[in-house]
Amino acid sequence: MATIVLGICGSIAAYKAADVASSLVKGGHEVHCVCTPAALKFVTPLALHTLSRNPVICTMDDETADWMPTHITLAQKADVLAIVPATANTIACMARGLAPNVLTSLYLATRAKVLLFPAMNTLMWEHKATQENVQILLKRGHDIIGPAEDGALACGSTGKGRLVPVEQITNAILDRL
Ligand SMILES: Cc1cc2nc3c(=O)[nH]c(=O)nc-3n(C[C@H](O)[C@H](O)[C@H](O)COP(=O)(O)O)c2cc1C
């Protein structure tokens, strides 16, 4: 049984992280969801708590279970950190070592395998800034899976940017264990 930290960012695709959590729990793994503040606009801690069977960490106020901050405990415990979905903002923070929230702080404190599953508008994905940040993370040894090549996006356009399918996400996480 592995410990998987599921980082969830503020994307319209965030609700799919609930399916990923459920699937990994059914596979017998320990799943801890860590949400950015923006993710809470798209998913509820209650749903993620129920499906992951563990408390959800969103802000520093949730870090009171022990004297050690939960983002440090989870960072040390994790076998895999999977960011589902990874937004342009969080990709940028991770690439540049910025830690404005619990998830990005946990990232800096972990030495677990890191996988990112981006989802965003095509122009955001193709922007030089995002592509430079992606290259930094790849060079650091992280896996970046997706976005899907083509499809209808929630923003109304068509193109590259969709989160890859849930089954592909869970398989990629399990492959890295
Ligand atoms: C309806 C809506 C959908 C959004 N979807 C995405 C998305 O899929 N990908 C993305 O990178 N940003 C998206 N954003 C913008 C992010 O929510 C915003 O950049 C936020 O600061 C990300 O914060 P986080 O990276 O800390 O989660 C969306 C914003 C709105 C209002």
The ligand as a Tripos MOL2 file, in Angstrom:
@<TRIPOS>MOLECULE
LIG
   31    33     1     0     0
SMALL
NO_CHARGES

@<TRIPOS>ATOM
      1 C1        -14.0400   29.0530  -14.3090 C.3       1 LIG1
      2 C2        -12.5340   29.0370  -14.2280 C.ar      1 LIG1
      3 C3        -11.8460   27.9500  -14.6850 C.ar      1 LIG1
      4 C4        -10.4430   27.9220  -14.6450 C.ar      1 LIG1
      5 N1         -9.8070   26.8410  -15.1330 N.ar      1 LIG1
      6 C5         -8.4430   26.8360  -15.1540 C.ar      1 LIG1
      7 C6         -7.7490   25.7370  -15.7140 C.ar      1 LIG1
      8 O1         -8.3250   24.7390  -16.1770 O.2       1 LIG1
      9 N2         -6.4040   25.7810  -15.7220 N.ar      1 LIG1
     10 C7         -5.6960   26.8620  -15.2220 C.ar      1 LIG1
     11 O2         -4.4610   26.8410  -15.2960 O.2       1 LIG1
     12 N3         -6.3390   27.9010  -14.6570 N.ar      1 LIG1
     13 C8         -7.6760   27.9200  -14.6250 C.ar      1 LIG1
     14 N4         -8.3420   28.9830  -14.0540 N.ar      1 LIG1
     15 C9         -7.5590   30.0630  -13.4320 C.3       1 LIG1
     16 C10        -7.0680   29.6270  -12.0490 C.3       1 LIG1
     17 O3         -8.1630   29.2760  -11.2230 O.3       1 LIG1
     18 C11        -6.2260   30.7420  -11.4030 C.3       1 LIG1
     19 O4         -5.0410   30.9590  -12.1670 O.3       1 LIG1
     20 C12        -5.8560   30.4090   -9.9670 C.3       1 LIG1
     21 O5         -5.0730   31.4680   -9.4520 O.3       1 LIG1
     22 C13        -5.0910   29.1230   -9.8620 C.3       1 LIG1
     23 O6         -4.6780   28.9580   -8.5350 O.3       1 LIG1
     24 P1         -3.9540   27.6250   -8.0540 P.3       1 LIG1
     25 O7         -2.8690   27.3000   -9.0470 O.co2     1 LIG1
     26 O8         -3.3610   28.0350   -6.7230 O.co2     1 LIG1
     27 O9         -4.9630   26.5610   -7.9020 O.co2     1 LIG1
     28 C14        -9.7260   29.0150  -14.0970 C.ar      1 LIG1
     29 C15       -10.4430   30.1180  -13.6040 C.ar      1 LIG1
     30 C16       -11.8240   30.1300  -13.6760 C.ar      1 LIG1
     31 C17       -12.5630   31.3340  -13.1570 C.3       1 LIG1
@<TRIPOS>BOND
     1     1     2 1
     2     2     3 ar
     3     2    30 ar
     4     3     4 ar
     5     4     5 ar
     6     4    28 ar
     7     5     6 ar
     8     6     7 ar
     9     6    13 1
    10     7     8 2
    11     7     9 ar
    12     9    10 ar
    13    10    11 2
    14    10    12 ar
    15    12    13 ar
    16    13    14 ar
    17    14    15 1
    18    14    28 ar
    19    15    16 1
    20    16    17 1
    21    16    18 1
    22    18    19 1
    23    18    20 1
    24    20    21 1
    25    20    22 1
    26    22    23 1
    27    23    24 1
    28    24    25 2
    29    24    26 1
    30    24    27 1
    31    28    29 ar
    32    29    30 ar
    33    30    31 1
@<TRIPOS>SUBSTRUCTURE
     1 LIG1         1 GROUP 0 **** ****
